[in-house]
Amino acid sequence: MKSFYGVVGGGISGLVAAYRLRVTLGDDAHITVFEPADRLGGILRTEQLGGQPLDIGAEAFVARRPEVPALLAELGLAGRQIATTGVRPLIYSQGRLHELPRDTVNGIPTDPSTMTGLVDPATVQRMREEPSRPLNWRPGGDPAVADFVGDRFGDQVVTRSVEPLLAGVYAGSATTIGLRSAVPTVATALDRGARSLTEAARQALPPSAGGSVFGAINGGYRVLIDELVSRADFEWAQVGIDRLERGDAGWRLVDDEGNDWHADAVLLAVPAPRLATIVAGVASRTAAAARQVKVASTALVALALPGGAPVPDRSGVLVTARERLHAKAITLSSRKWGPRGNVELVRLSFGRYGDDIAHRVGDDDLLTWASEDLESVFGVTSEPFDCLVHRWIDAMPQYGPGHGALVAELRAGLPPSVTVAGAYLDGIGVPACIATATRAAAALVNPRVGR
């Protein structure tokens, strides 16, 4: 007799989980994916812009992590992985462009000399002297990045080097992200006895392995999504799930139309705010923990400029906070991944945790802001011949101080035969989502596996 598995959420986490369940269980499982949107993939979304495919959600993965390359190989898509062209990004600070410092760990410098020009001479000197200052570190601690790095290296390092990278990854700030989430290797080095932040950062700096740090998929993430959907062979129920209830045998999933769905086991691959609502009646401890995960919303403007538009041969620009620009980041996609056709594809990202840009600013204003920023930064006045505006509402979880303990509490409150996956758990990037979804699917099949 077949077992019934319910996967709530059709983003990358839910699709990987459904695929893993199918591979493990074969035809013995009936798998239903519940996703009310008109498409699957969540924040992995590929659109046509200027006649070319462009990812308008996540657009890259860390290539040195094994999860994406391994999954692509498993699906017969290894040949679709592409690397960057090798061009580097810039930082926009104090009204001008700077080189992105080399040899940093998420913006935390390992060599003070690389910060010259980005920060003032007094800050460079403070970094040089940092190894001689007493270090107060409690193993297992997880202070906010701004508090710890600001104390050791100064506020300019936080605002001009670290925070622009965190804004790009989390849409957050150094005051809202915990050190252990932002730079886990630095925190581990400190736990093991590094005598200064400089020493910890140098220990955490990954060895140069050559090749591109980031990878992408030729044709966009749509290629991966389509293959997962095909291989997982699930039923797609285009409804949202309002709540989870205990049934006579297994679980009842109540959808937003009031219908009941039976499942022997359930995997919840939804954002933390939705998780809290769904499990409130059966896992109050989990729901309480999920409510503590804060989220940010962002908006993205993608432009197709005529070929020959005077953008620099760079991968993009990270913008420090409190600049006159509206965007927090600009990606020069055609320069980062290589040209496709006679077009310059550009992405501009707006919105940080704590602001309401994605909610209150209309499409026309966002397009105006994008044009103004391109002119301010690059002197580009070319009119785009194609454009897209998309909003990612409550899509960016904030990994605050103590996030690891919060996630452990969330998982500990889950009842048997219910697991969770998603970007708010073990990492916000696609590789981490794949890893977490794989773990969650395995736990449904073998409860001895941690959830």
TORKE-515307 format. One record per residue (C-alpha): residue number from 1; x, y, z; residue in one letter. Coordinates in steps of 0.1 Angstrom, whole numbers. Layout:
N
(NUM,(X,Y,Z),A)
...
This chain:
451
(1,(0,0,0),M)
(2,(13,34,-9),K)
(3,(23,60,17),S)
(4,(11,96,13),F)
(5,(36,124,17),Y)
(6,(27,160,18),G)
(7,(53,187,8),V)
(8,(41,221,16),V)
(9,(59,247,-5),G)
(10,(71,245,-41),G)
(11,(103,265,-39),G)
(12,(137,249,-43),I)
(13,(136,233,-8),S)
(14,(102,217,-14),G)
(15,(112,205,-49),L)
(16,(145,190,-38),V)
(17,(127,173,-9),A)
(18,(100,158,-32),A)
(19,(127,146,-56),Y)
(20,(147,130,-27),R)
(21,(115,113,-15),L)
(22,(108,99,-50),R)
(23,(144,86,-54),V)
(24,(143,69,-20),T)
(25,(108,55,-20),L)
(26,(102,50,-57),G)
(27,(67,41,-68),D)
(28,(57,32,-32),D)
(29,(50,69,-23),A)
(30,(23,93,-34),H)
(31,(38,127,-31),I)
(32,(17,159,-32),T)
(33,(33,193,-34),V)
(34,(11,222,-21),F)
(35,(20,255,-38),E)
(36,(-7,282,-45),P)
(37,(15,303,-69),A)
(38,(11,300,-106),D)
(39,(46,286,-110),R)
(40,(70,264,-90),L)
(41,(104,274,-79),G)
(42,(99,301,-52),G)
(43,(127,326,-53),I)
(44,(143,308,-82),L)
(45,(127,325,-111),R)
(46,(140,328,-147),T)
(47,(124,353,-171),E)
(48,(131,365,-206),Q)
(49,(145,400,-208),L)
(50,(158,415,-240),G)
(51,(154,381,-257),G)
(52,(177,364,-231),Q)
(53,(170,343,-200),P)
(54,(177,361,-168),L)
(55,(173,350,-132),D)
(56,(154,376,-113),I)
(57,(156,359,-79),G)
(58,(187,341,-67),A)
(59,(212,342,-96),E)
(60,(243,325,-83),A)
(61,(256,298,-59),F)
(62,(289,294,-41),V)
(63,(307,270,-64),A)
(64,(330,256,-37),R)
(65,(301,241,-18),R)
(66,(293,207,-33),P)
(67,(255,206,-32),E)
(68,(246,223,-65),V)
(69,(273,208,-86),P)
(70,(265,174,-72),A)
(71,(228,178,-78),L)
(72,(234,190,-114),L)
(73,(256,160,-121),A)
(74,(230,136,-106),E)
(75,(203,151,-129),L)
(76,(226,150,-159),G)
(77,(229,187,-160),L)
(78,(266,191,-151),A)
(79,(273,206,-185),G)
(80,(249,234,-178),R)
(81,(270,248,-149),Q)
(82,(288,281,-159),I)
(83,(313,302,-141),A)
(84,(318,340,-139),T)
(85,(340,357,-163),T)
(86,(364,366,-135),G)
(87,(356,403,-133),V)
(88,(354,417,-98),R)
(89,(328,439,-81),P)
(90,(331,474,-67),L)
(91,(319,491,-36),I)
(92,(301,525,-38),Y)
(93,(309,545,-6),S)
(94,(311,582,1),Q)
(95,(298,590,-33),G)
(96,(324,572,-54),R)
(97,(335,537,-65),L)
(98,(362,517,-47),H)
(99,(378,484,-54),E)
(100,(363,456,-33),L)
(101,(390,446,-8),P)
(102,(406,413,-15),R)
(103,(411,385,9),D)
(104,(382,393,32),T)
(105,(358,369,49),V)
(106,(324,383,41),N)
(107,(340,418,42),G)
(108,(361,412,73),I)
(109,(396,421,63),P)
(110,(426,399,68),T)
(111,(451,426,57),D)
(112,(446,462,68),P)
(113,(465,475,37),S)
(114,(437,463,14),T)
(115,(413,487,31),M)
(116,(434,518,23),T)
(117,(412,544,5),G)
(118,(379,527,16),L)
(119,(384,536,52),V)
(120,(404,565,68),D)
(121,(440,561,79),P)
(122,(430,560,116),A)
(123,(409,529,109),T)
(124,(437,512,90),V)
(125,(460,519,120),Q)
(126,(434,505,144),R)
(127,(432,473,124),M)
(128,(470,470,124),R)
(129,(470,473,162),E)
(130,(440,450,168),E)
(131,(461,418,174),P)
(132,(478,435,204),S)
(133,(445,444,221),R)
(134,(430,420,247),P)
(135,(402,398,232),L)
(136,(371,391,252),N)
(137,(355,361,234),W)
(138,(332,335,250),R)
(139,(333,302,231),P)
(140,(299,296,216),G)
(141,(290,333,216),G)
(142,(271,349,188),D)
(143,(272,387,190),P)
(144,(258,409,162),A)
(145,(284,414,135),V)
(146,(283,452,140),A)
(147,(290,449,177),D)
(148,(320,426,175),F)
(149,(336,438,143),V)
(150,(330,474,152),G)
(151,(347,470,185),D)
(152,(377,453,170),R)
(153,(382,471,137),F)
(154,(360,502,139),G)
(155,(326,513,125),D)
(156,(340,522,91),Q)
(157,(349,486,84),V)
(158,(314,476,94),V)
(159,(296,501,73),T)
(160,(319,502,42),R)
(161,(331,467,39),S)
(162,(310,442,59),V)
(163,(275,456,57),E)
(164,(274,459,19),P)
(165,(280,422,16),L)
(166,(254,413,42),L)
(167,(229,436,26),A)
(168,(234,416,-7),G)
(169,(230,382,10),V)
(170,(204,388,37),Y)
(171,(189,422,28),A)
(172,(199,429,64),G)
(173,(225,448,82),S)
(174,(254,441,105),A)
(175,(233,451,134),T)
(176,(207,424,127),T)
(177,(229,395,116),I)
(178,(248,373,141),G)
(179,(285,367,137),L)
(180,(281,329,138),R)
(181,(257,329,108),S)
(182,(274,356,88),A)
(183,(310,342,92),V)
(184,(308,308,108),P)
(185,(344,300,101),T)
(186,(355,331,119),V)
(187,(333,322,149),A)
(188,(348,287,149),T)
(189,(384,300,148),A)
(190,(376,322,178),L)
(191,(361,292,196),D)
(192,(393,273,190),R)
(193,(414,300,206),G)
(194,(423,326,179),A)
(195,(438,355,199),R)
(196,(424,383,177),S)
(197,(398,390,150),L)
(198,(427,394,126),T)
(199,(440,359,134),E)
(200,(406,344,133),A)
(201,(398,359,99),A)
(202,(432,347,85),R)
(203,(425,312,97),Q)
(204,(390,313,82),A)
(205,(400,326,48),L)
(206,(396,297,24),P)
(207,(426,287,4),P)
(208,(426,299,-32),S)
(209,(415,269,-52),A)
(210,(415,288,-85),G)
(211,(384,290,-107),G)
(212,(353,310,-101),S)
(213,(339,315,-66),V)
(214,(304,316,-79),F)
(215,(285,295,-104),G)
(216,(252,297,-123),A)
(217,(232,276,-147),I)
(218,(232,282,-185),N)
(219,(196,290,-192),G)
(220,(188,300,-156),G)
(221,(176,282,-126),Y)
(222,(145,273,-146),R)
(223,(166,244,-161),V)
(224,(171,229,-126),L)
(225,(135,235,-115),I)
(226,(120,219,-146),D)
(227,(143,188,-142),E)
(228,(134,184,-105),L)
(229,(97,186,-113),V)
(230,(100,160,-140),S)
(231,(120,136,-119),R)
(232,(100,140,-87),A)
(233,(67,129,-103),D)
(234,(44,145,-78),F)
(235,(9,158,-78),E)
(236,(8,196,-77),W)
(237,(-21,209,-56),A)
(238,(-23,246,-64),Q)
(239,(-36,256,-30),V)
(240,(-22,271,1),G)
(241,(-22,251,34),I)
(242,(-37,270,63),D)
(243,(-31,246,91),R)
(244,(-19,211,101),L)
(245,(-41,189,123),E)
(246,(-38,154,137),R)
(247,(-59,129,118),G)
(248,(-71,94,128),D)
(249,(-40,80,110),A)
(250,(-14,105,102),G)
(251,(-21,142,94),W)
(252,(-48,164,80),R)
(253,(-37,193,59),L)
(254,(-64,219,57),V)
(255,(-61,241,26),D)
(256,(-72,277,21),D)
(257,(-104,265,5),E)
(258,(-114,245,35),G)
(259,(-106,211,20),N)
(260,(-88,183,39),D)
(261,(-58,164,25),W)
(262,(-44,132,42),H)
(263,(-7,126,46),A)
(264,(12,100,65),D)
(265,(41,123,68),A)
(266,(46,161,61),V)
(267,(75,182,51),L)
(268,(70,219,56),L)
(269,(91,240,32),A)
(270,(76,274,37),V)
(271,(89,306,52),P)
(272,(91,309,89),A)
(273,(60,332,93),P)
(274,(39,307,74),R)
(275,(53,278,93),L)
(276,(42,294,126),A)
(277,(6,297,114),T)
(278,(5,262,99),I)
(279,(18,243,130),V)
(280,(3,265,157),A)
(281,(-23,239,167),G)
(282,(1,209,168),V)
(283,(35,222,176),A)
(284,(33,254,198),S)
(285,(70,253,207),R)
(286,(79,253,170),T)
(287,(54,280,162),A)
(288,(68,302,189),A)
(289,(104,298,177),A)
(290,(93,304,140),A)
(291,(76,337,150),R)
(292,(110,350,162),Q)
(293,(126,347,128),V)
(294,(124,382,113),K)
(295,(121,387,75),V)
(296,(129,414,50),A)
(297,(113,422,17),S)
(298,(131,434,-15),T)
(299,(123,446,-50),A)
(300,(143,439,-81),L)
(301,(145,459,-113),V)
(302,(160,442,-143),A)
(303,(169,462,-174),L)
(304,(179,454,-209),A)
(305,(202,482,-222),L)
(306,(214,485,-258),P)
(307,(247,467,-265),G)
(308,(276,491,-260),G)
(309,(260,509,-231),A)
(310,(290,523,-211),P)
(311,(290,500,-181),V)
(312,(324,490,-167),P)
(313,(338,455,-171),D)
(314,(329,446,-135),R)
(315,(305,421,-120),S)
(316,(285,448,-102),G)
(317,(285,473,-73),V)
(318,(277,468,-36),L)
(319,(263,500,-21),V)
(320,(270,511,15),T)
(321,(240,523,36),A)
(322,(231,560,39),R)
(323,(243,568,3),E)
(324,(222,590,-19),R)
(325,(216,560,-42),L)
(326,(184,541,-39),H)
(327,(197,506,-48),A)
(328,(216,484,-24),K)
(329,(233,465,-51),A)
(330,(237,465,-89),I)
(331,(246,434,-109),T)
(332,(261,438,-143),L)
(333,(248,404,-155),S)
(334,(263,405,-190),S)
(335,(297,413,-176),R)
(336,(295,389,-147),K)
(337,(284,358,-167),W)
(338,(294,368,-202),G)
(339,(275,385,-230),P)
(340,(245,369,-247),R)
(341,(234,388,-278),G)
(342,(238,426,-284),N)
(343,(224,436,-250),V)
(344,(236,446,-215),E)
(345,(215,430,-188),L)
(346,(215,448,-155),V)
(347,(198,440,-122),R)
(348,(192,466,-94),L)
(349,(181,454,-59),S)
(350,(162,476,-35),F)
(351,(151,471,1),G)
(352,(167,463,34),R)
(353,(154,449,66),Y)
(354,(135,476,84),G)
(355,(124,497,54),D)
(356,(92,493,34),D)
(357,(105,500,-1),I)
(358,(92,468,-16),A)
(359,(57,475,-2),H)
(360,(52,513,-7),R)
(361,(72,522,-39),V)
(362,(54,517,-72),G)
(363,(69,501,-103),D)
(364,(73,535,-122),D)
(365,(92,550,-93),D)
(366,(115,520,-90),L)
(367,(123,522,-127),L)
(368,(130,559,-123),T)
(369,(153,552,-93),W)
(370,(171,525,-114),A)
(371,(178,550,-142),S)
(372,(190,576,-118),E)
(373,(213,553,-100),D)
(374,(229,540,-132),L)
(375,(235,576,-143),E)
(376,(250,585,-109),S)
(377,(273,555,-106),V)
(378,(283,549,-142),F)
(379,(271,579,-162),G)
(380,(248,556,-182),V)
(381,(219,575,-198),T)
(382,(209,548,-223),S)
(383,(172,541,-223),E)
(384,(163,504,-216),P)
(385,(144,487,-243),F)
(386,(130,460,-220),D)
(387,(125,459,-182),C)
(388,(110,438,-154),L)
(389,(101,447,-119),V)
(390,(95,420,-93),H)
(391,(90,420,-55),R)
(392,(101,394,-30),W)
(393,(78,399,0),I)
(394,(90,385,33),D)
(395,(114,363,14),A)
(396,(147,372,32),M)
(397,(151,356,67),P)
(398,(173,375,91),Q)
(399,(199,353,108),Y)
(400,(200,373,141),G)
(401,(223,366,171),P)
(402,(216,332,186),G)
(403,(200,320,153),H)
(404,(214,285,157),G)
(405,(199,280,191),A)
(406,(165,293,178),L)
(407,(165,268,150),V)
(408,(174,239,173),A)
(409,(144,249,195),E)
(410,(122,251,164),L)
(411,(132,216,153),R)
(412,(129,202,188),A)
(413,(93,211,189),G)
(414,(82,192,158),L)
(415,(61,161,163),P)
(416,(71,128,147),P)
(417,(67,124,110),S)
(418,(68,162,104),V)
(419,(100,179,92),T)
(420,(110,214,80),V)
(421,(132,228,52),A)
(422,(138,263,40),G)
(423,(162,293,37),A)
(424,(155,304,73),Y)
(425,(171,273,89),L)
(426,(207,264,80),D)
(427,(217,290,54),G)
(428,(200,314,29),I)
(429,(218,303,-3),G)
(430,(207,276,-27),V)
(431,(234,251,-16),P)
(432,(222,253,20),A)
(433,(186,249,9),C)
(434,(194,218,-10),I)
(435,(213,204,20),A)
(436,(185,211,44),T)
(437,(158,197,22),A)
(438,(178,165,17),T)
(439,(182,162,54),R)
(440,(145,168,60),A)
(441,(134,142,34),A)
(442,(158,116,48),A)
(443,(143,122,83),A)
(444,(108,114,70),L)
(445,(119,81,57),V)
(446,(143,73,86),N)
(447,(133,91,118),P)
(448,(168,84,133),R)
(449,(181,111,109),V)
(450,(180,145,125),G)
(451,(153,168,113),R)
